[in-house]
Amino acid sequence: MSASLSDISENTKMGRESALLGNYETSLVYYQGVIQQIQRLVQTIKDSVRKEKWQQVRQEIAQEYEQVKDISSTLSSFKTENSNFNANYGEFSPHNYPRHEEPTRDPDVWPPPTPVEHRPTPQIRGREKAAPRRAEPSRGRGAPSRPNSDRRKGPSYGGVDKGKEPVKDKGREKKNKHDEESEKVFDSSGYDKDLVEHLERDILQKNPNVHWGDIADLVEAKKLLEEAVVLPLIVPDFFKGIRRPWKGVLMVGPPGTGKTMLAKAVATECGTTFFNVSTSSLTSKYRGESEKLVRLLFEMARFYAPSTIFIDEIDSICSKRGSDSEHEASRRVKSELLVQMDGVGGVCGEDPSKTVMVLAATNFPWDLDEALRRRLEKRIYIPLPTADGRVELLKINLREVEVSEDANLTRVASKLEGYSGADITNVCRDAAMMSFRRRIEGLRPEQIRNIPKDELIQPTTMEDFENAILRVNKSVSKEDLERYEKWMKEFGSV
Ligand code: ADP
């Protein structure tokens, strides 16, 4: 436990330090790791006071993570705006602002003002097209988009802003019309404004932007999700009567195996509006009002349909009824959730555009309320990665990392048996940071800032991987795995 506490503290320090130095991408990776580590720690704590304190710490770190993510997204959108500007006017040479580099190495110096303020309504979809795998643009109130619906509905077009479009063609006009249609705004009159704002800001995710290809392994799970969630949206006529879609789908498995990523990929691939609900977003600030929030969530999901509501850690919202710890407020949330789930489920009536799909995930299926379990009719197991999957995971994680020739990824993968996807991400991150850590040891931030970039980035060696594997422990035990298998045998549906 103490090793894990010191890891949490060191990684938090690295996350904060990287953010202060302007290395936002690195910082985000550290923050993600810390959040996962705290989550794992919380699962092992029995004492409720201590548990609550750690949950609070997790929430505070998550807030810092969101802030860094916002800064990073804002910077990315500047870069994209620059490239859009280039595309439209050809005035700024791409040599002045290479797309994959910061316009300036000093994070305190912002890039020159971009034309974004003088434009008509920014086209979120256009920006995505120009910078496909970047984080979403900064959040705020306003209409969500269904950014990837073009994947479903037809060919995609270039990412150029509407008002400045130099070349017009029919397809584009059609797409812009569709954008306008999809930019409808939920009418909050009659609802609690705070709750609406909270939902739009913290739960509604404009563009999860995770594709099947970003997820290693899990071939069976992807196939099942495609059949249970994606196909009913694409060919609704087939999914009628006895073939009606499932009311809800539950993903079960150890932490860090990709359940959240799968939910995001479902939303991305279907082009549905994505509502990402976690226990903290439902309970923390709005204790006592959470059932109103649940009602509003489904109301909004219907408004922005087709939608996917993803409820992570559903066991903590919906643990078994009648247990001593069950509190009146959580009983009300649970009942509301059951009522709402009865009102959705699969394709609603004849119109697939009104579909609201509930996807849930849990690491503790045995704690789940029975009534809810019944409504989550399809239960899919998300296992630890296979040997091939681990190689794939290493490749995905190391996409932007230079790996030295002596590092054999198949050998690294064989040493990672029993590691979850998240553990493997941690190993990669740790290994990739080794040379950086060695180089900056004992230096002050100003000195670090002055180190040339090519000196900071050294290839990751086999030894770096071996050391990282020693530092990062498996987060799932054999006993845990047996428990999942037993539960799936009893309640699973494949
Ligand atoms: P879960 O929801 O099962 O706890 P997540 O989907 O949040 O797990 O995964 C946590 C992190 O682990 C991801 O951000 C990703 O870096 C990594 N990860 C886990 N499984 C996979 C996978 N199959 N493919 C790619 N990355 C994965």
Residues whose N, C-alpha, C, O or C-beta is under 5 A from the ligand:
A	BS01	ADP	D214 I215 A216 P254 P255 G256 T257 G258 K259 T260 M261 G421 A422 T425
